[in-house]
Amino acid sequence: MEKELITHYSAVLSVHQLSDSIDFYCFKLGFELASSYGNPPYYAEIRRGQGQSLMLLDQSTAGPPSSHVSLAFYSEDIDTLYAEFQAQQVPIKEALENKAYGMREFQIEDPNGYLLIFRQTMR
C-alpha cells in the first residue's frame, strides 16, 4: 500500500488576543484546546473532529494578519451545526442556504475578522 504524502493540514491564524480567540472557538464553536505554549500563552492548537487542527498565534509574535483570509470547514450535517451555533448565539454573517455551485453553507466571522465558511456538499 502506498503511503499518503500529505496526511494532515493546519491553518495558522494571527489573532489580536489569544485568550479571546480560544474562548470564541472553544466555547462558541465547540472546538477543543489541544495545547498552548508560553507563559503567558502566545500559541494555541485547537481541534474539532478527526485529524485537523487550527493554530492560533498571538499577533505580538506572528505579526498582523493578511488583508483577506477565509477558512472553509466541511460538515456531514450542516443543519445541525448551524442550529448548534445559533443556540450559542454566534453572530451569523450569511445565513444557511443552498448555493448554485452545489454547496449548502453559512458564514460567520471570528473576533479577528476572519471569514469562516461552513459547508456541506448537496446531494
Secondary structure, DSSP 8 states (H G I E B T S, - for coil): ----S----EEEEEES-HHHHHHIIIIIT--EEEEEEETTEEEEEEE-SSS-EEEEEEHHHH----S--EEEEE-S-HHHHHHHHHHTT--EEEEEEE-TTSEEEEEEE-TTS-EEEEEEE--
